[in-house]
Amino acid sequence: MKFKIKKKDILDVLSKVQGLTGKKSNLGITANILISTTDSGINIVVTDLETGFEGKYPAKIESHGTIVINSRKFYEIVKEFPSEEIQVEEVENYWIKIGNEQVEYNIVGMNSEDFPEIPYIDNVEFFSIDSGVFKNMLEKMIIITGASDEKRAHITGMYFEIIHIDDKNIVRLVSTDGNRLSKIDYVYEKDYKLPQEKGIIIPKKGIYEVVKFLEPVGMVQLGIKNNNFIIKKDTEKIIIRLLEGDFPEYGDIIKKGASHAIHINRNIFLMMLKRMTILSSDDYKGVVFNFTEGKLLIKTTNPDIGESKEEINIDFKGDPIEVAFNPRYFIDTLSVMDSKKVIINIIDEEKPCLFEEENNDTYISVNMPMRIEKGLQCI
């Protein structure tokens, strides 16, 4: 194999696949990328055994073949290479020569026959979604992560559901870690046909990689086939193996009920919460919220450090409510919201608090309250 490629045509994809090739795996070869030639360029394949990536890129082919090369080292060589065009050549015993007349690297490769295959999937019923919108939806979901040793599919995965309601077709994403839950919808016109698919659970690890490849403009295609979720754009494709399990019923959780709807400036509230976390620790992470007529007082106490409190005027009427929450959950939510004002929906000290953007009900975030005691534990 021998080909020449322009640095600008390959550097970006090599950067983006580092998240896949950098993951720990039972197979050491997954730290590598597989490169094969085509009539018009090269084909790159990467996998961590759960998520597979394949992309096609232009190159000048002098001889055909397939190589397997360390992803990190190849990326670093290309990134720091002094000229725009780079020549890659397989020599003998899987050795790979990279360079030009002035610069030369010789890297040990691996046998391409040992590289794990990514699923070959055809006859997929794809549908389109705006790339920037889908990227934003995913970013709002992956702020919720489970513990590193968590095994439950609904905690480590994101629920993907296609809903057909009256004159609406909806793609819905739901994410939870047991203490909080977020839901976001993308609504299609009633005449747009979406597949009749059941809800699926997609590993969040794979979703982190998808976000890197989604552009702020353009369209991408989504499909579900043979226990895989497929994202396709132009000459690139990502295939994620789905998780097995059932996602809990969440319908009642996202209902606002007879709650107080408090409209508040998002940035002012966000900065207020950030100040409250200054004194937090692993043992004392909760903040007490006191809702009274026209005011919100939030306070935190950490016996090891000290205490703080802050008050703000709000549009609250009714009986006082004293409730505790983990402010970092609120901060995560507010940080990915786009509107100038947000709405806090709260019923009492025992029921979940629901956040939504003003004039936009497609994104909802629900947080469970904490017990007001030492350490402030979730109810």
Sequence and secondary structure as in RCSB ss.txt:
>XXXX:A:sequence
MKFKIKKKDILDVLSKVQGLTGKKSNLGITANILISTTDSGINIVVTDLETGFEGKYPAKIESHGTIVINSRKFY
EIVKEFPSEEIQVEEVENYWIKIGNEQVEYNIVGMNSEDFPEIPYIDNVEFFSIDSGVFKNMLEKMIIITGASDE
KRAHITGMYFEIIHIDDKNIVRLVSTDGNRLSKIDYVYEKDYKLPQEKGIIIPKKGIYEVVKFLEPVGMVQLGIK
NNNFIIKKDTEKIIIRLLEGDFPEYGDIIKKGASHAIHINRNIFLMMLKRMTILSSDDYKGVVFNFTEGKLLIKT
TNPDIGESKEEINIDFKGDPIEVAFNPRYFIDTLSVMDSKKVIINIIDEEKPCLFEEENNDTYISVNMPMRIEKG
LQCI
>XXXX:A:secstr
 EEEEEHHHHHHHHHHTHHHHTS  SSGGGGEEEEEE SSEEEEEEE SSEEEEEEEE EEEE  EEEEEHHHHH
HHHHH SSSEEEEEE STTEEEEE SS EEEEE B GGGS       S   EEEEHHHHHHHHHHHTT    TT 
  HHHHEEEEEEEEETTEEEEEEEEE SSEEEEEEEEE TTS       EEEEHHHHHHHHHH  SSSEEEEEEE
TTEEEEEETTEEEEEE B S     TTTT   S EEEEEEHHHHHHHHHHHGGG  SS   EEEEEETTEEEEEE
EETTTEEEEEEEE    SS EEEEE HHHHHHHHHH  SSEEEEEE  SSS EEEEETTEEEEEEEE  B SSTT
  B 
